[in-house]
Amino acid sequence: MKPGPDMATARQARIAGLVMAGTMVLWLGAQVVGGEMGWPPRFALLADLLALAGFIWALALTYRIWRKRRA
């Protein structure tokens, strides 16, 4: 059975929420572990950039969902 458009939209929204929450948890974990282990600042910058990419992707998906629901 093929899911309807509302189910697909709900699935996309759930994925966006999971990506946002997972990105935040992983970013905070990287900051804590990096500080405790004395990692160089370039690794903190890499973690920051990866987190930023995850948040931008989730924001773009959320915007697409919002536009689809308005149409």
PDB file of N, H, CA, C and O in Angstrom:
ATOM      1  N   MET A   1       0.832  -1.178   0.000  1.00  0.00           N
ATOM      2  CA  MET A   1       0.000   0.000   0.000  1.00  0.00           C
ATOM      3  C   MET A   1       0.884   1.250   0.000  1.00  0.00           C
ATOM      4  O   MET A   1       1.787   1.383   0.826  1.00  0.00           O
ATOM      5  N   LYS A   2       0.614   2.156  -0.928  1.00  0.00           N
ATOM      6  H   LYS A   2      -0.119   2.049  -1.599  1.00  0.00           H
ATOM      7  CA  LYS A   2       1.414   3.364  -1.075  1.00  0.00           C
ATOM      8  C   LYS A   2       0.913   4.438  -0.111  1.00  0.00           C
ATOM      9  O   LYS A   2      -0.288   4.705  -0.054  1.00  0.00           O
ATOM     10  N   PRO A   3       1.834   5.065   0.658  1.00  0.00           N
ATOM     11  CA  PRO A   3       1.393   6.101   1.596  1.00  0.00           C
ATOM     12  C   PRO A   3       0.892   7.333   0.860  1.00  0.00           C
ATOM     13  O   PRO A   3       1.380   7.666  -0.220  1.00  0.00           O
ATOM     14  N   GLY A   4      -0.092   8.010   1.459  1.00  0.00           N
ATOM     15  H   GLY A   4      -0.488   7.740   2.336  1.00  0.00           H
ATOM     16  CA  GLY A   4      -0.657   9.219   0.871  1.00  0.00           C
ATOM     17  C   GLY A   4       0.276  10.405   1.040  1.00  0.00           C
ATOM     18  O   GLY A   4       1.318  10.300   1.686  1.00  0.00           O
ATOM     19  N   PRO A   5      -0.105  11.532   0.457  1.00  0.00           N
ATOM     20  CA  PRO A   5       0.753  12.728   0.552  1.00  0.00           C
ATOM     21  C   PRO A   5       0.923  13.225   1.985  1.00  0.00           C
ATOM     22  O   PRO A   5       1.987  13.730   2.344  1.00  0.00           O
ATOM     23  N   ASP A   6      -0.124  13.084   2.811  1.00  0.00           N
ATOM     24  H   ASP A   6      -0.989  12.674   2.519  1.00  0.00           H
ATOM     25  CA  ASP A   6       0.006  13.517   4.198  1.00  0.00           C
ATOM     26  C   ASP A   6       0.983  12.648   4.969  1.00  0.00           C
ATOM     27  O   ASP A   6       1.728  13.141   5.816  1.00  0.00           O
ATOM     28  N   MET A   7       0.982  11.355   4.676  1.00  0.00           N
ATOM     29  H   MET A   7       0.377  10.954   3.987  1.00  0.00           H
ATOM     30  CA  MET A   7       1.925  10.448   5.341  1.00  0.00           C
ATOM     31  C   MET A   7       3.356  10.745   4.905  1.00  0.00           C
ATOM     32  O   MET A   7       4.279  10.684   5.718  1.00  0.00           O
ATOM     33  N   ALA A   8       3.542  11.064   3.639  1.00  0.00           N
ATOM     34  H   ALA A   8       2.793  11.115   2.979  1.00  0.00           H
ATOM     35  CA  ALA A   8       4.883  11.386   3.146  1.00  0.00           C
ATOM     36  C   ALA A   8       5.383  12.685   3.780  1.00  0.00           C
ATOM     37  O   ALA A   8       6.555  12.796   4.139  1.00  0.00           O
ATOM     38  N   THR A   9       4.495  13.656   3.914  1.00  0.00           N
ATOM     39  H   THR A   9       3.542  13.565   3.622  1.00  0.00           H
ATOM     40  CA  THR A   9       4.867  14.922   4.542  1.00  0.00           C
ATOM     41  C   THR A   9       5.216  14.707   6.012  1.00  0.00           C
ATOM     42  O   THR A   9       6.184  15.276   6.517  1.00  0.00           O
ATOM     43  N   ALA A  10       4.427  13.890   6.690  1.00  0.00           N
ATOM     44  H   ALA A  10       3.640  13.428   6.280  1.00  0.00           H
ATOM     45  CA  ALA A  10       4.708  13.598   8.093  1.00  0.00           C
ATOM     46  C   ALA A  10       6.039  12.880   8.240  1.00  0.00           C
ATOM     47  O   ALA A  10       6.790  13.144   9.179  1.00  0.00           O
ATOM     48  N   ARG A  11       6.332  11.979   7.320  1.00  0.00           N
ATOM     49  H   ARG A  11       5.722  11.764   6.558  1.00  0.00           H
ATOM     50  CA  ARG A  11       7.618  11.259   7.357  1.00  0.00           C
ATOM     51  C   ARG A  11       8.779  12.230   7.168  1.00  0.00           C
ATOM     52  O   ARG A  11       9.787  12.135   7.868  1.00  0.00           O
ATOM     53  N   GLN A  12       8.644  13.159   6.229  1.00  0.00           N
ATOM     54  H   GLN A  12       7.825  13.236   5.660  1.00  0.00           H
ATOM     55  CA  GLN A  12       9.695  14.145   6.000  1.00  0.00           C
ATOM     56  C   GLN A  12       9.880  15.047   7.220  1.00  0.00           C
ATOM     57  O   GLN A  12      11.008  15.381   7.581  1.00  0.00           O
ATOM     58  N   ALA A  13       8.788  15.435   7.845  1.00  0.00           N
ATOM     59  H   ALA A  13       7.872  15.164   7.551  1.00  0.00           H
ATOM     60  CA  ALA A  13       8.883  16.275   9.040  1.00  0.00           C
ATOM     61  C   ALA A  13       9.554  15.517  10.182  1.00  0.00           C
ATOM     62  O   ALA A  13      10.336  16.095  10.936  1.00  0.00           O
ATOM     63  N   ARG A  14       9.253  14.236  10.311  1.00  0.00           N
ATOM     64  H   ARG A  14       8.618  13.766   9.698  1.00  0.00           H
ATOM     65  CA  ARG A  14       9.882  13.416  11.347  1.00  0.00           C
ATOM     66  C   ARG A  14      11.384  13.292  11.088  1.00  0.00           C
ATOM     67  O   ARG A  14      12.186  13.360  12.020  1.00  0.00           O
ATOM     68  N   ILE A  15      11.759  13.112   9.835  1.00  0.00           N
ATOM     69  H   ILE A  15      11.108  13.057   9.078  1.00  0.00           H
ATOM     70  CA  ILE A  15      13.183  13.026   9.487  1.00  0.00           C
ATOM     71  C   ILE A  15      13.889  14.344   9.799  1.00  0.00           C
ATOM     72  O   ILE A  15      14.997  14.343  10.335  1.00  0.00           O
ATOM     73  N   ALA A  16      13.251  15.471   9.465  1.00  0.00           N
ATOM     74  H   ALA A  16      12.351  15.472   9.029  1.00  0.00           H
ATOM     75  CA  ALA A  16      13.855  16.779   9.746  1.00  0.00           C
ATOM     76  C   ALA A  16      14.059  16.964  11.248  1.00  0.00           C
ATOM     77  O   ALA A  16      15.101  17.456  11.681  1.00  0.00           O
ATOM     78  N   GLY A  17      13.075  16.572  12.031  1.00  0.00           N
ATOM     79  H   GLY A  17      12.229  16.172  11.679  1.00  0.00           H
ATOM     80  CA  GLY A  17      13.197  16.685  13.485  1.00  0.00           C
ATOM     81  C   GLY A  17      14.295  15.808  14.045  1.00  0.00           C
ATOM     82  O   GLY A  17      15.047  16.223  14.927  1.00  0.00           O
ATOM     83  N   LEU A  18      14.385  14.586  13.527  1.00  0.00           N
ATOM     84  H   LEU A  18      13.774  14.249  12.811  1.00  0.00           H
ATOM     85  CA  LEU A  18      15.440  13.675  13.986  1.00  0.00           C
ATOM     86  C   LEU A  18      16.822  14.190  13.604  1.00  0.00           C
ATOM     87  O   LEU A  18      17.767  14.078  14.385  1.00  0.00           O
ATOM     88  N   VAL A  19      16.941  14.750  12.415  1.00  0.00           N
ATOM     89  H   VAL A  19      16.173  14.841  11.780  1.00  0.00           H
ATOM     90  CA  VAL A  19      18.231  15.299  11.981  1.00  0.00           C
ATOM     91  C   VAL A  19      18.634  16.472  12.867  1.00  0.00           C
ATOM     92  O   VAL A  19      19.796  16.587  13.256  1.00  0.00           O
ATOM     93  N   MET A  20      17.676  17.345  13.187  1.00  0.00           N
ATOM     94  H   MET A  20      16.732  17.252  12.870  1.00  0.00           H
ATOM     95  CA  MET A  20      17.991  18.490  14.051  1.00  0.00           C
ATOM     96  C   MET A  20      18.418  18.029  15.442  1.00  0.00           C
ATOM     97  O   MET A  20      19.418  18.506  15.980  1.00  0.00           O
ATOM     98  N   ALA A  21      17.664  17.110  16.015  1.00  0.00           N
ATOM     99  H   ALA A  21      16.852  16.723  15.577  1.00  0.00           H
ATOM    100  CA  ALA A  21      17.995  16.626  17.362  1.00  0.00           C
ATOM    101  C   ALA A  21      19.312  15.853  17.354  1.00  0.00           C
ATOM    102  O   ALA A  21      20.152  16.046  18.233  1.00  0.00           O
ATOM    103  N   GLY A  22      19.492  14.990  16.377  1.00  0.00           N
ATOM    104  H   GLY A  22      18.810  14.833  15.663  1.00  0.00           H
ATOM    105  CA  GLY A  22      20.723  14.212  16.298  1.00  0.00           C
ATOM    106  C   GLY A  22      21.945  15.076  16.056  1.00  0.00           C
ATOM    107  O   GLY A  22      23.010  14.832  16.623  1.00  0.00           O
ATOM    108  N   THR A  23      21.789  16.085  15.213  1.00  0.00           N
ATOM    109  H   THR A  23      20.924  16.283  14.753  1.00  0.00           H
ATOM    110  CA  THR A  23      22.898  17.000  14.949  1.00  0.00           C
ATOM    111  C   THR A  23      23.312  17.729  16.224  1.00  0.00           C
ATOM    112  O   THR A  23      24.501  17.877  16.504  1.00  0.00           O
ATOM    113  N   MET A  24      22.333  18.177  16.988  1.00  0.00           N
ATOM    114  H   MET A  24      21.367  18.057  16.761  1.00  0.00           H
ATOM    115  CA  MET A  24      22.644  18.905  18.223  1.00  0.00           C
ATOM    116  C   MET A  24      23.351  17.996  19.229  1.00  0.00           C
ATOM    117  O   MET A  24      24.334  18.399  19.850  1.00  0.00           O
ATOM    118  N   VAL A  25      22.853  16.782  19.385  1.00  0.00           N
ATOM    119  H   VAL A  25      22.055  16.455  18.880  1.00  0.00           H
ATOM    120  CA  VAL A  25      23.473  15.850  20.338  1.00  0.00           C
ATOM    121  C   VAL A  25      24.897  15.507  19.922  1.00  0.00           C
ATOM    122  O   VAL A  25      25.808  15.508  20.751  1.00  0.00           O
ATOM    123  N   LEU A  26      25.090  15.215  18.640  1.00  0.00           N
ATOM    124  H   LEU A  26      24.350  15.214  17.967  1.00  0.00           H
ATOM    125  CA  LEU A  26      26.435  14.878  18.161  1.00  0.00           C
ATOM    126  C   LEU A  26      27.384  16.076  18.269  1.00  0.00           C
ATOM    127  O   LEU A  26      28.552  15.917  18.622  1.00  0.00           O
ATOM    128  N   TRP A  27      26.880  17.270  17.964  1.00  0.00           N
ATOM    129  H   TRP A  27      25.931  17.399  17.676  1.00  0.00           H
ATOM    130  CA  TRP A  27      27.725  18.460  18.062  1.00  0.00           C
ATOM    131  C   TRP A  27      28.142  18.711  19.513  1.00  0.00           C
ATOM    132  O   TRP A  27      29.312  18.973  19.793  1.00  0.00           O
ATOM    133  N   LEU A  28      27.181  18.627  20.428  1.00  0.00           N
ATOM    134  H   LEU A  28      26.231  18.414  20.200  1.00  0.00           H
ATOM    135  CA  LEU A  28      27.522  18.820  21.841  1.00  0.00           C
ATOM    136  C   LEU A  28      28.499  17.748  22.315  1.00  0.00           C
ATOM    137  O   LEU A  28      29.438  18.044  23.054  1.00  0.00           O
ATOM    138  N   GLY A  29      28.283  16.519  21.896  1.00  0.00           N
ATOM    139  H   GLY A  29      27.520  16.279  21.295  1.00  0.00           H
ATOM    140  CA  GLY A  29      29.200  15.438  22.264  1.00  0.00           C
ATOM    141  C   GLY A  29      30.603  15.680  21.739  1.00  0.00           C
ATOM    142  O   GLY A  29      31.584  15.444  22.444  1.00  0.00           O
ATOM    143  N   ALA A  30      30.702  16.152  20.499  1.00  0.00           N
ATOM    144  H   ALA A  30      29.905  16.344  19.927  1.00  0.00           H
ATOM    145  CA  ALA A  30      32.019  16.433  19.929  1.00  0.00           C
ATOM    146  C   ALA A  30      32.713  17.560  20.687  1.00  0.00           C
ATOM    147  O   ALA A  30      33.927  17.520  20.888  1.00  0.00           O
ATOM    148  N   GLN A  31      31.946  18.564  21.109  1.00  0.00           N
ATOM    149  H   GLN A  31      30.959  18.596  20.946  1.00  0.00           H
ATOM    150  CA  GLN A  31      32.533  19.669  21.860  1.00  0.00           C
ATOM    151  C   GLN A  31      33.059  19.195  23.213  1.00  0.00           C
ATOM    152  O   GLN A  31      34.153  19.577  23.629  1.00  0.00           O
ATOM    153  N   VAL A  32      32.282  18.370  23.891  1.00  0.00           N
ATOM    154  H   VAL A  32      31.394  18.060  23.554  1.00  0.00           H
ATOM    155  CA  VAL A  32      32.694  17.883  25.212  1.00  0.00           C
ATOM    156  C   VAL A  32      33.897  16.962  25.091  1.00  0.00           C
ATOM    157  O   VAL A  32      34.883  17.125  25.809  1.00  0.00           O
ATOM    158  N   VAL A  33      33.817  15.992  24.183  1.00  0.00           N
ATOM    159  H   VAL A  33      33.016  15.859  23.600  1.00  0.00           H
ATOM    160  CA  VAL A  33      34.915  15.034  24.020  1.00  0.00           C
ATOM    161  C   VAL A  33      36.179  15.749  23.542  1.00  0.00           C
ATOM    162  O   VAL A  33      37.277  15.465  24.020  1.00  0.00           O
ATOM    163  N   GLY A  34      36.017  16.668  22.606  1.00  0.00           N
ATOM    164  H   GLY A  34      35.125  16.899  22.219  1.00  0.00           H
ATOM    165  CA  GLY A  34      37.176  17.412  22.109  1.00  0.00           C
ATOM    166  C   GLY A  34      37.839  18.241  23.194  1.00  0.00           C
ATOM    167  O   GLY A  34      39.066  18.336  23.245  1.00  0.00           O
ATOM    168  N   GLY A  35      37.041  18.838  24.057  1.00  0.00           N
ATOM    169  H   GLY A  35      36.045  18.760  24.016  1.00  0.00           H
ATOM    170  CA  GLY A  35      37.607  19.630  25.156  1.00  0.00           C
ATOM    171  C   GLY A  35      38.312  18.762  26.183  1.00  0.00           C
ATOM    172  O   GLY A  35      39.366  19.131  26.701  1.00  0.00           O
ATOM    173  N   GLU A  36      37.733  17.621  26.474  1.00  0.00           N
ATOM    174  H   GLU A  36      36.877  17.321  26.054  1.00  0.00           H
ATOM    175  CA  GLU A  36      38.337  16.713  27.463  1.00  0.00           C
ATOM    176  C   GLU A  36      39.624  16.075  26.949  1.00  0.00           C
ATOM    177  O   GLU A  36      40.571  15.873  27.709  1.00  0.00           O
ATOM    178  N   MET A  37      39.652  15.761  25.662  1.00  0.00           N
ATOM    179  H   MET A  37      38.883  15.925  25.045  1.00  0.00           H
ATOM    180  CA  MET A  37      40.821  15.077  25.100  1.00  0.00           C
ATOM    181  C   MET A  37      41.864  16.035  24.547  1.00  0.00           C
ATOM    182  O   MET A  37      42.935  15.608  24.116  1.00  0.00           O
ATOM    183  N   GLY A  38      41.560  17.319  24.556  1.00  0.00           N
ATOM    184  H   GLY A  38      40.689  17.666  24.905  1.00  0.00           H
ATOM    185  CA  GLY A  38      42.531  18.305  24.087  1.00  0.00           C
ATOM    186  C   GLY A  38      42.740  18.307  22.581  1.00  0.00           C
ATOM    187  O   GLY A  38      43.850  18.545  22.105  1.00  0.00           O
ATOM    188  N   TRP A  39      41.675  18.042  21.831  1.00  0.00           N
ATOM    189  H   TRP A  39      40.773  17.848  22.218  1.00  0.00           H
ATOM    190  CA  TRP A  39      41.793  18.060  20.374  1.00  0.00           C
ATOM    191  C   TRP A  39      42.134  19.464  19.886  1.00  0.00           C
ATOM    192  O   TRP A  39      41.759  20.447  20.524  1.00  0.00           O
ATOM    193  N   PRO A  40      42.838  19.565  18.768  1.00  0.00           N
ATOM    194  CA  PRO A  40      43.160  20.891  18.216  1.00  0.00           C
ATOM    195  C   PRO A  40      41.888  21.636  17.788  1.00  0.00           C
ATOM    196  O   PRO A  40      40.867  21.009  17.506  1.00  0.00           O
ATOM    197  N   PRO A  41      41.951  22.953  17.741  1.00  0.00           N
ATOM    198  CA  PRO A  41      40.772  23.742  17.358  1.00  0.00           C
ATOM    199  C   PRO A  41      40.232  23.417  15.965  1.00  0.00           C
ATOM    200  O   PRO A  41      39.047  23.630  15.706  1.00  0.00           O
ATOM    201  N   ARG A  42      41.057  22.914  15.079  1.00  0.00           N
ATOM    202  H   ARG A  42      42.019  22.741  15.289  1.00  0.00           H
ATOM    203  CA  ARG A  42      40.558  22.608  13.734  1.00  0.00           C
ATOM    204  C   ARG A  42      39.510  21.509  13.765  1.00  0.00           C
ATOM    205  O   ARG A  42      38.624  21.481  12.911  1.00  0.00           O
ATOM    206  N   PHE A  43      39.594  20.598  14.739  1.00  0.00           N
ATOM    207  H   PHE A  43      40.314  20.621  15.432  1.00  0.00           H
ATOM    208  CA  PHE A  43      38.567  19.565  14.859  1.00  0.00           C
ATOM    209  C   PHE A  43      37.260  20.149  15.388  1.00  0.00           C
ATOM    210  O   PHE A  43      36.178  19.700  15.008  1.00  0.00           O
ATOM    211  N   ALA A  44      37.356  21.139  16.256  1.00  0.00           N
ATOM    212  H   ALA A  44      38.234  21.504  16.565  1.00  0.00           H
ATOM    213  CA  ALA A  44      36.152  21.833  16.732  1.00  0.00           C
ATOM    214  C   ALA A  44      35.496  22.582  15.569  1.00  0.00           C
ATOM    215  O   ALA A  44      34.272  22.592  15.444  1.00  0.00           O
ATOM    216  N   LEU A  45      36.310  23.204  14.727  1.00  0.00           N
ATOM    217  H   LEU A  45      37.305  23.196  14.829  1.00  0.00           H
ATOM    218  CA  LEU A  45      35.784  23.894  13.556  1.00  0.00           C
ATOM    219  C   LEU A  45      35.118  22.907  12.603  1.00  0.00           C
ATOM    220  O   LEU A  45      34.059  23.201  12.047  1.00  0.00           O
ATOM    221  N   LEU A  46      35.725  21.750  12.413  1.00  0.00           N
ATOM    222  H   LEU A  46      36.584  21.511  12.865  1.00  0.00           H
ATOM    223  CA  LEU A  46      35.140  20.725  11.555  1.00  0.00           C
ATOM    224  C   LEU A  46      33.786  20.268  12.112  1.00  0.00           C
ATOM    225  O   LEU A  46      32.827  20.108  11.358  1.00  0.00           O
ATOM    226  N   ALA A  47      33.710  20.059  13.420  1.00  0.00           N
ATOM    227  H   ALA A  47      34.490  20.189  14.033  1.00  0.00           H
ATOM    228  CA  ALA A  47      32.443  19.669  14.046  1.00  0.00           C
ATOM    229  C   ALA A  47      31.411  20.777  13.871  1.00  0.00           C
ATOM    230  O   ALA A  47      30.241  20.494  13.613  1.00  0.00           O
ATOM    231  N   ASP A  48      31.827  22.028  14.007  1.00  0.00           N
ATOM    232  H   ASP A  48      32.778  22.258  14.217  1.00  0.00           H
ATOM    233  CA  ASP A  48      30.915  23.156  13.828  1.00  0.00           C
ATOM    234  C   ASP A  48      30.378  23.209  12.398  1.00  0.00           C
ATOM    235  O   ASP A  48      29.184  23.425  12.187  1.00  0.00           O
ATOM    236  N   LEU A  49      31.252  23.014  11.429  1.00  0.00           N
ATOM    237  H   LEU A  49      32.221  22.838  11.601  1.00  0.00           H
ATOM    238  CA  LEU A  49      30.828  23.057  10.026  1.00  0.00           C
ATOM    239  C   LEU A  49      29.898  21.902   9.680  1.00  0.00           C
ATOM    240  O   LEU A  49      28.934  22.080   8.936  1.00  0.00           O
ATOM    241  N   LEU A  50      30.183  20.721  10.216  1.00  0.00           N
ATOM    242  H   LEU A  50      30.966  20.577  10.820  1.00  0.00           H
ATOM    243  CA  LEU A  50      29.298  19.579   9.976  1.00  0.00           C
ATOM    244  C   LEU A  50      27.925  19.804  10.607  1.00  0.00           C
ATOM    245  O   LEU A  50      26.902  19.467  10.009  1.00  0.00           O
ATOM    246  N   ALA A  51      27.901  20.369  11.806  1.00  0.00           N
ATOM    247  H   ALA A  51      28.731  20.642  12.292  1.00  0.00           H
ATOM    248  CA  ALA A  51      26.632  20.673  12.458  1.00  0.00           C
ATOM    249  C   ALA A  51      25.867  21.732  11.661  1.00  0.00           C
ATOM    250  O   ALA A  51      24.651  21.634  11.498  1.00  0.00           O
ATOM    251  N   LEU A  52      26.566  22.718  11.177  1.00  0.00           N
ATOM    252  H   LEU A  52      27.555  22.798  11.309  1.00  0.00           H
ATOM    253  CA  LEU A  52      25.935  23.756  10.374  1.00  0.00           C
ATOM    254  C   LEU A  52      25.317  23.160   9.109  1.00  0.00           C
ATOM    255  O   LEU A  52      24.209  23.533   8.721  1.00  0.00           O
ATOM    256  N   ALA A  53      26.022  22.249   8.476  1.00  0.00           N
ATOM    257  H   ALA A  53      26.921  21.946   8.790  1.00  0.00           H
ATOM    258  CA  ALA A  53      25.497  21.586   7.277  1.00  0.00           C
ATOM    259  C   ALA A  53      24.234  20.795   7.614  1.00  0.00           C
ATOM    260  O   ALA A  53      23.265  20.830   6.856  1.00  0.00           O
ATOM    261  N   GLY A  54      24.235  20.093   8.724  1.00  0.00           N
ATOM    262  H   GLY A  54      25.023  20.065   9.340  1.00  0.00           H
ATOM    263  CA  GLY A  54      23.050  19.333   9.126  1.00  0.00           C
ATOM    264  C   GLY A  54      21.865  20.245   9.391  1.00  0.00           C
ATOM    265  O   GLY A  54      20.745  19.939   8.984  1.00  0.00           O
ATOM    266  N   PHE A  55      22.099  21.360  10.068  1.00  0.00           N
ATOM    267  H   PHE A  55      23.009  21.609  10.399  1.00  0.00           H
ATOM    268  CA  PHE A  55      21.009  22.291  10.359  1.00  0.00           C
ATOM    269  C   PHE A  55      20.492  22.967   9.091  1.00  0.00           C
ATOM    270  O   PHE A  55      19.286  23.172   8.953  1.00  0.00           O
ATOM    271  N   ILE A  56      21.371  23.312   8.176  1.00  0.00           N
ATOM    272  H   ILE A  56      22.351  23.146   8.288  1.00  0.00           H
ATOM    273  CA  ILE A  56      20.940  23.925   6.921  1.00  0.00           C
ATOM    274  C   ILE A  56      20.103  22.944   6.114  1.00  0.00           C
ATOM    275  O   ILE A  56      19.089  23.326   5.529  1.00  0.00           O
ATOM    276  N   TRP A  57      20.521  21.682   6.080  1.00  0.00           N
ATOM    277  H   TRP A  57      21.345  21.372   6.556  1.00  0.00           H
ATOM    278  CA  TRP A  57      19.752  20.665   5.361  1.00  0.00           C
ATOM    279  C   TRP A  57      18.358  20.517   5.982  1.00  0.00           C
ATOM    280  O   TRP A  57      17.359  20.472   5.265  1.00  0.00           O
ATOM    281  N   ALA A  58      18.296  20.444   7.303  1.00  0.00           N
ATOM    282  H   ALA A  58      19.108  20.481   7.885  1.00  0.00           H
ATOM    283  CA  ALA A  58      17.003  20.305   7.980  1.00  0.00           C
ATOM    284  C   ALA A  58      16.139  21.544   7.749  1.00  0.00           C
ATOM    285  O   ALA A  58      14.926  21.423   7.575  1.00  0.00           O
ATOM    286  N   LEU A  59      16.739  22.722   7.745  1.00  0.00           N
ATOM    287  H   LEU A  59      17.724  22.821   7.887  1.00  0.00           H
ATOM    288  CA  LEU A  59      15.993  23.949   7.476  1.00  0.00           C
ATOM    289  C   LEU A  59      15.434  23.938   6.054  1.00  0.00           C
ATOM    290  O   LEU A  59      14.287  24.328   5.839  1.00  0.00           O
ATOM    291  N   ALA A  60      16.231  23.496   5.084  1.00  0.00           N
ATOM    292  H   ALA A  60      17.164  23.179   5.258  1.00  0.00           H
ATOM    293  CA  ALA A  60      15.763  23.425   3.701  1.00  0.00           C
ATOM    294  C   ALA A  60      14.611  22.427   3.572  1.00  0.00           C
ATOM    295  O   ALA A  60      13.640  22.691   2.863  1.00  0.00           O
ATOM    296  N   LEU A  61      14.711  21.305   4.239  1.00  0.00           N
ATOM    297  H   LEU A  61      15.500  21.091   4.815  1.00  0.00           H
ATOM    298  CA  LEU A  61      13.632  20.316   4.207  1.00  0.00           C
ATOM    299  C   LEU A  61      12.373  20.871   4.861  1.00  0.00           C
ATOM    300  O   LEU A  61      11.271  20.671   4.351  1.00  0.00           O
ATOM    301  N   THR A  62      12.526  21.561   5.979  1.00  0.00           N
ATOM    302  H   THR A  62      13.421  21.723   6.393  1.00  0.00           H
ATOM    303  CA  THR A  62      11.386  22.167   6.660  1.00  0.00           C
ATOM    304  C   THR A  62      10.727  23.219   5.778  1.00  0.00           C
ATOM    305  O   THR A  62       9.500  23.313   5.736  1.00  0.00           O
ATOM    306  N   TYR A  63      11.524  24.003   5.081  1.00  0.00           N
ATOM    307  H   TYR A  63      12.521  23.927   5.115  1.00  0.00           H
ATOM    308  CA  TYR A  63      10.981  25.016   4.172  1.00  0.00           C
ATOM    309  C   TYR A  63      10.200  24.357   3.040  1.00  0.00           C
ATOM    310  O   TYR A  63       9.125  24.828   2.667  1.00  0.00           O
ATOM    311  N   ARG A  64      10.743  23.260   2.491  1.00  0.00           N
ATOM    312  H   ARG A  64      11.616  22.878   2.794  1.00  0.00           H
ATOM    313  CA  ARG A  64      10.041  22.533   1.431  1.00  0.00           C
ATOM    314  C   ARG A  64       8.702  21.993   1.924  1.00  0.00           C
ATOM    315  O   ARG A  64       7.699  22.060   1.213  1.00  0.00           O
ATOM    316  N   ILE A  65       8.692  21.461   3.137  1.00  0.00           N
ATOM    317  H   ILE A  65       9.507  21.407   3.715  1.00  0.00           H
ATOM    318  CA  ILE A  65       7.446  20.945   3.719  1.00  0.00           C
ATOM    319  C   ILE A  65       6.447  22.087   3.878  1.00  0.00           C
ATOM    320  O   ILE A  65       5.274  21.936   3.539  1.00  0.00           O
ATOM    321  N   TRP A  66       6.899  23.214   4.384  1.00  0.00           N
ATOM    322  H   TRP A  66       7.852  23.337   4.660  1.00  0.00           H
ATOM    323  CA  TRP A  66       6.028  24.367   4.589  1.00  0.00           C
ATOM    324  C   TRP A  66       5.431  24.835   3.266  1.00  0.00           C
ATOM    325  O   TRP A  66       4.237  25.123   3.190  1.00  0.00           O
ATOM    326  N   ARG A  67       6.259  24.911   2.220  1.00  0.00           N
ATOM    327  H   ARG A  67       7.229  24.677   2.281  1.00  0.00           H
ATOM    328  CA  ARG A  67       5.774  25.342   0.909  1.00  0.00           C
ATOM    329  C   ARG A  67       4.770  24.345   0.338  1.00  0.00           C
ATOM    330  O   ARG A  67       3.774  24.743  -0.266  1.00  0.00           O
ATOM    331  N   LYS A  68       5.026  23.063   0.526  1.00  0.00           N
ATOM    332  H   LYS A  68       5.835  22.739   1.018  1.00  0.00           H
ATOM    333  CA  LYS A  68       4.114  22.041   0.023  1.00  0.00           C
ATOM    334  C   LYS A  68       2.757  22.132   0.717  1.00  0.00           C
ATOM    335  O   LYS A  68       1.721  21.962   0.075  1.00  0.00           O
ATOM    336  N   ARG A  69       2.756  22.396   2.004  1.00  0.00           N
ATOM    337  H   ARG A  69       3.598  22.535   2.526  1.00  0.00           H
ATOM    338  CA  ARG A  69       1.506  22.471   2.768  1.00  0.00           C
ATOM    339  C   ARG A  69       0.703  23.720   2.414  1.00  0.00           C
ATOM    340  O   ARG A  69      -0.524  23.716   2.511  1.00  0.00           O
ATOM    341  N   ARG A  70       1.388  24.787   2.005  1.00  0.00           N
ATOM    342  H   ARG A  70       2.385  24.790   1.926  1.00  0.00           H
ATOM    343  CA  ARG A  70       0.683  26.014   1.613  1.00  0.00           C
ATOM    344  C   ARG A  70       0.024  25.882   0.262  1.00  0.00           C
ATOM    345  O   ARG A  70      -0.989  26.533   0.005  1.00  0.00           O
ATOM    346  N   ALA A  71       0.578  25.047  -0.617  1.00  0.00           N
ATOM    347  H   ALA A  71       1.401  24.518  -0.408  1.00  0.00           H
ATOM    348  CA  ALA A  71       0.048  24.903  -1.986  1.00  0.00           C
ATOM    349  C   ALA A  71      -1.226  24.097  -2.035  1.00  0.00           C
ATOM    350  O   ALA A  71      -1.785  23.893  -3.112  1.00  0.00           O
TER     351      ALA A  71
END
